[in-house]
Amino acid sequence: MAYTLTAPTPEVTTATPQPSLDTAIAAALEHARRLTAMYGTDRPEVAIAWETVEELQTAKVRRRQVQKSTFVRYCEAHPDAPECRIYED
């Protein structure tokens, strides 16, 4: 019996693109609204759906704050950069 050596073939993994935060918020909001319409407000599933909406909205706000603070740090390091200049009349 003859054996041949072959190099292992790399696995091809295709990463599925993550939905944007706005898309995720819209989907979670629609899901929460549908659950509320179907079951009312007394079911735990409905509460969890609305908590998910709140958490996603909080994540969006925090992301915006981080991006803003990154820009502020950039301007502190580069005060003469055109995008950091402040023009007063």
N, C-alpha and C positions, 0 to 999 in steps of 0.2 A: 504494500500500500504506500503510495507516494503522498507526501504532505507538501503543500505549498504554503509559503508564508505570504500573507497578504496584509497590507496595512489596514488598520481599522478605519472604517469609513466614518467620517464625522457626522454626527446627527444634525440634521438640518432642523433648526427650531425657528419657527416664525413667531415672533412676538406679536400678539394681538395688540393693536394700538389702544391705549387707555382713553376712555372717553374724557372729554374736557370736563372741568368742574361744572360749568354751566349746563352741559348736557346731562350730567349726573343729577344735578339739582332739579332740572326739569322733569327727568324721568321719575325721580323719587317723589316729587310733588304730585305728579299725575297718579302714581301708585297710591299715595296716601289719600288723595281725593277719591279714588275709586273704592278703596277699602272703606272709607268713611261712608260713601254712598251705599255700599252693599251692607255693611254691618252696623252702622251707627258709630257712636264714640265709646261704647262700653267694652269693646274687645281689646285684648292685649296686643293683637297684631296691628290694630289701628294706631295704638300709642307708639309702638315700635316704629311704624312707618313715619309718623310725624317726628319722632326723635331723630330718625335718620335724616330727614329734611333739615332739621335744625343743626345737626352736626355738619352736614355738607355746607350749609350757609356760613357757619362759623369758620370752617376751613377756608372758604373763599375769602372771608374778611381777613383772616390771619395771613393768607398768602399775599393779599394786597398790602398788608402792613409790612411784611418782610420785604417785598419788592420796593416799597417806599423807603424803608430804612436802608436798603442797599443803595438806592439812588442818593440818599442823604450822605451816606458814608463816602460814596464816590465824589460827591461835590465837596466834601470836606477835604478829601485828598487832592482834588484837582479844582481849586476854586476859579481858575482862569479858563476852564473848559467852556465852550460856547453855550452848552445846555445848562450850565450852572450859574450863568451870569444873571444878575438881577438888575433890571432897568427901571429907573424911577423917573417920573416926569418932573 
